[in-house]
């Protein structure tokens, strides 16, 4: 798959088939992804890949925590702003409203929205879950490095005919993850990533978010011919 096609076809898949993904394929994706750039080549990431029974135990524990005592769990870093401003607020609303509309979930149907949110914690049925961490002793620049590494994972997965969904929702339940996996005290749980084969029949997978054009976010200077 050409890299342009891999990037353009990458999307957040929210329902996967139960088709297993071999450990060798996951290993290959991570090996390719490790070529992501990082400042001074520090390579600040770690990945915990779960499948089978360990994945099920982890998912069960997080779903239990999310349904019984969610307010007690908070992430170790701020992913979203405390106050939204435009154009980001509008984009966020379009994403959320569009997904729920595709699923036929009304805006006032809190129970259905909660059920959909909980699907995050079963990796949207993907057979493989990746938990990605960052060493907390590093600084803000390492978050940029980590983002490039995560992007590599998602693009490399497309080259293998697989799909992904990056899930910051897991960051809230880092304490539960630590009970299940050997994270050190120095690691911040950044996100989870669902990995597997897309369920083409699922309506939520037909929802594609809009993308801004370069004219909206880029400034060109010094070029002889306009793009």
N, C-alpha and C positions, 0 to 999 in steps of 0.2 A: 504494500500500500504506500503510495506517495505520501510524504509527510503532510502536504497540504490537505489531502483527502482525510488523513488521520485526524488532523486538527479540526477540520470542518465537520466531520462526522461525530466527533466527540460530543457527548451530551450527558446530562444527568439522568440515568436510567433508574426508575423507581419500582420496577418489578422485573425479577430475573427468573430464568428457568432453573430447575434443580440440577441441570447437567453439570457434572463435576469438572473442575479445572485441575489438571495435574500439577503436582508440586514443581515439576520441571519447568512448566510454563510460567508459574509465578516467579520462580528463581530467575528465569530468563528476563522477564519484565523488570525485575529489580536490578539485575545486572546491567541492563541497558540504561535504566533510569539513573543509576549511580554516576553516569557521565554528566550529570547536571553540574553547571558551574557553581562554585562557592568561593567566597572571599578567602584568599590564602589557602585554598584547597582544604578547608577545615572539615568539610563534609559533615554537617552538624546533625544529620538525621539518623533515626533508628526506626525499624519497621518490625512489627509483630504480626505475622500472618497466621490466621486461624481458619480451620475447616473442621468438618465432622463434629465429634463430641465436644472438643474444647470450644468451638464456635457456638454450639448450642448452649453450653453452660454459661458462657459469657452473655449471650443474648438473653437468656432466661433471667439472669441476675440483674441485668440493666432494666429490662422491662418491669421486673418486680419493683425495683427502686423508683422507676419513673411513674409507676401507677400508685405507689403507696406513700412516698415521701420525697417527691420531686424537688420541693423547695429547699431541701437540705443540701442539694447538690449544685455546685457552682463551678464554672471553669476557672482555670488558673491564669487566664489571659483574657483581655477584652477583644472579642471578635467584632462585635457590632458597636456603633457609636451610641452614646447615651442620648443624643438628640439628632434626629435625622434631618437632613437638608436636601434640597433639590440639586441635581436631578435624581439623586440616589433614592429618595423616598418614593418617587413615582415608579422607578424601575422595580423597587422591592415590592410595591403593591401590585404591579402588573404581573410579576412572577407568581406571587402567592395567589392572587385572584384567578389568574389564568390556569394554574394547576388545579385548584379546587373546582373551577368551572368544568375543566376537562373530565374530572372525576365525578361530576354531578353533585358536588357537596355545596350546599347553600351557605351563604356567609354567616347565617345565624345558627348553623348546625354545629354547635360546639362539640358534641359527642363524636360526630363523624370526623371533625378536624383533629380531635385528640387521637382517634384510632389511626388516622393517617400519619400523625406525628410519631406515634409509637412504632410504626413500620420502619423508621430509621434504625431502631435498635435491634432489628433482625436482619440488618443489611439489605432490606427490601427483598429478602429471600435469596440473595446471592449466596452461592456455596462457599465463597471465600471472602473473608473480611480482613482488611489491613488496618492496623492501628499505627499511626505515624507519630513519632515523638521528636522533641527538640531539647537539646541540653540547655537547661535554664541558666547555666553559668555564662552563656554567651549573651549577645546583645541583639538589638533590633535588626541589624543587617542579616543575621542568620535566619530570620523569618523570610527574607527575600530568597535566600538560598533554598530554604525548605519549600517555598512556593514553586520554584523552578523544578525541584525534585518531584514534587507531587504532580505537576503538569507532565513531566516526563513519564510518570507511571501511567497516567491516563492516555497519553498518546501511544506509548509502547503497547498498552493493552489493545488499542484499536488495531495496531499492526498485527496482532494475534487473532483478530476477529472477535475480540471481547469488548465489553462495555464496563463502565464504572459509574460510581456516584460518590463524589467527595462529600463527607458528612461532618461538619463542625459540631453537630449535635452530640457526638460522643464525648467532646471535651468536658461537658457538664458532669459526666459520670466517671471521671478519672479515678476516683476512689474505688469504685467497683471494678474497674479494669485492673487496678493494682492488686486487688484480691485474687484475680484470675491469671495474671501474666506477670513476669518478673521485671517490671519497670523499676529502675533505680530511683532513688530520691532526687537525683539530678535531672530527671526527665519530665518535661511538660507534655501531656497528651494534647497534640495539636488537632487531630481529626481522625476519623475513620474513613475508609474507602471500601465501598462494596465493589466486588469484582466477579464477573461472570458473563453468561450469555443472556442477551436481552430477550424478554418475552414480547414478541412482536404483536401479540394479540391484546396486550394491556393498553387501555386508553391513555394512561398517564405517560406512557413512553412516546406517544404521538405529540405531546406538548413540547414545543421548541421555543425557547426564549428568544426575544428580539436582541439584535446586536447593533450598537451604534456604528455608524460609518466613520472612516478616517476623517472626513470633513468635520465631524462633530468633536473629535478629540485630539486631532493632530494639527500642528502648524508647520508649514514648509517654508524655508527661507534659503535663498541662494541658489536655487535650481534654475537652469536656463529654460526648461519647459515645465509647465504645470502638470501635475499628475492627472 
